[in-house]
């Protein structure tokens, strides 16, 4: 299924995010990589991504900092945490603090497609509500 979406991929290391970008492109998700939270902040207002896939750590912060940046913008965006190890405490903390989901390699096409579909439905609904509120 083609999703016609745009995602920022925030990562310092090439893997696992480079392989995720290949899977995302197969499903119609255009991607742009950033290495720092500051780079993401600059691009958020300009590009209005639907999704952000982020490593747990970046050179100038962590996923928490990136979620905080997203929450300060008026643009509805889903943040998805990318990692290689599932730490139950971190996952619970992430979900309680604005992270939409967690994904780890190897990236299963069907799972990625379902995840993106759910995230895009949420983002589109939130953006529609935001547009109606802003127009009122």
C-alpha positions as CSV (number, residue, x, y, z in Angstrom):
1,X,0.0,0.0,0.0
2,X,1.3,3.5,-0.9
3,X,1.1,5.9,1.9
4,X,2.1,9.2,0.3
5,X,3.8,10.4,3.5
6,X,6.9,12.3,4.4
7,X,9.1,11.3,7.3
8,X,12.2,12.7,9.0
9,X,14.6,10.0,10.1
10,X,16.7,11.2,13.0
11,X,19.8,9.0,13.4
12,X,23.6,9.3,13.9
13,X,24.6,5.8,12.9
14,X,23.7,4.4,9.5
15,X,22.0,1.3,10.9
16,X,19.3,0.4,11.6
17,X,17.8,3.6,10.1
18,X,19.2,3.3,6.5
19,X,17.6,-0.2,6.1
20,X,14.3,1.2,7.5
21,X,14.4,4.1,4.9
22,X,14.6,1.5,2.1
23,X,11.5,-0.3,3.5
24,X,9.6,3.0,3.9
25,X,10.3,4.1,0.4
26,X,8.8,0.9,-0.9
27,X,5.5,2.0,0.7
28,X,5.5,5.5,-0.6
29,X,7.1,7.2,2.4
30,X,9.6,9.9,1.3
31,X,12.4,10.3,3.9
32,X,15.0,12.9,4.8
33,X,17.7,12.2,7.3
34,X,18.8,14.5,10.1
35,X,21.6,13.8,12.6
36,X,20.6,16.1,15.4
37,X,17.6,17.4,17.3
38,X,18.5,20.9,16.2
39,X,18.4,19.9,12.5
40,X,14.9,18.3,13.1
41,X,13.7,21.5,14.8
42,X,14.8,23.6,11.8
43,X,13.1,21.3,9.3
44,X,9.8,20.7,11.2
45,X,8.2,24.1,10.4
46,X,9.5,24.0,6.8
47,X,8.7,20.5,5.7
48,X,5.7,19.4,7.9
49,X,6.7,15.7,8.1
50,X,3.9,13.3,9.0
51,X,6.3,10.9,10.9
52,X,9.6,11.1,12.7
53,X,11.6,7.9,13.1
54,X,14.3,8.4,15.7
55,X,17.2,6.6,17.3
56,X,17.1,6.6,21.1
57,X,20.2,8.8,21.2
58,X,21.4,11.6,19.0
59,X,24.6,13.8,19.3
60,X,22.7,16.7,20.9
61,X,19.9,14.8,22.8
62,X,17.7,11.8,22.9
63,X,14.3,10.7,21.8
64,X,12.8,12.6,24.8
65,X,14.3,15.9,23.5
66,X,12.9,15.2,20.0
67,X,9.4,14.4,21.4
68,X,9.5,17.7,23.3
69,X,10.5,19.6,20.2
70,X,7.6,18.0,18.3
71,X,5.1,18.8,21.1
72,X,6.2,22.5,21.0
73,X,5.3,22.8,17.3
74,X,1.7,23.2,16.2
75,X,2.0,20.4,13.6
76,X,0.6,17.0,14.5
77,X,3.4,14.4,13.9
78,X,3.8,10.8,15.1
79,X,7.2,9.9,16.6
80,X,8.3,6.3,16.2
81,X,11.3,5.1,18.2
82,X,13.8,2.9,16.4
83,X,16.0,0.6,18.4
84,X,17.7,-2.7,18.5
85,X,16.8,-3.8,22.0
86,X,13.5,-3.8,23.7
87,X,13.8,-2.4,27.2
88,X,10.3,-2.7,28.7
89,X,10.8,0.3,31.0
90,X,12.0,2.5,28.2
91,X,9.1,1.4,26.0
92,X,6.6,2.2,28.7
93,X,8.3,5.6,29.4
94,X,8.3,6.3,25.7
95,X,4.6,5.5,25.2
96,X,3.7,7.6,28.3
97,X,5.7,10.5,26.9
98,X,4.3,10.9,23.4
99,X,6.0,8.2,21.3
100,X,3.5,6.6,19.0
101,X,5.3,3.2,18.6
102,X,8.6,1.4,18.7
103,X,10.2,-0.5,15.8
104,X,13.2,-2.7,15.7
105,X,15.1,-4.6,13.0
106,X,14.8,-6.7,11.0
107,X,12.0,-4.6,9.5
108,X,9.1,-6.7,8.3
109,X,7.4,-5.1,5.3
110,X,3.9,-6.1,6.5
111,X,4.5,-4.7,10.0
112,X,6.0,-1.5,8.7
113,X,3.1,-1.0,6.4
114,X,0.5,-1.5,9.2
115,X,2.5,0.8,11.5
116,X,2.7,3.6,8.9
117,X,-1.0,3.2,8.1
118,X,-2.0,3.5,11.7
119,X,0.3,6.5,12.3
120,X,-0.8,8.2,9.1
121,X,-4.5,7.8,10.0
122,X,-3.8,9.4,13.3
123,X,-1.7,12.3,11.9
124,X,-4.3,13.0,9.2
125,X,-7.2,13.1,11.7
126,X,-5.2,15.4,14.0
127,X,-4.3,17.7,11.2
128,X,-7.8,17.9,10.0
129,X,-9.0,18.8,13.5
130,X,-6.2,21.3,13.7
131,X,-7.2,22.9,10.4
132,X,-10.8,23.2,11.5
133,X,-9.8,24.8,14.8
134,X,-7.4,27.2,13.1
135,X,-10.1,28.2,10.6
136,X,-12.8,28.8,13.3
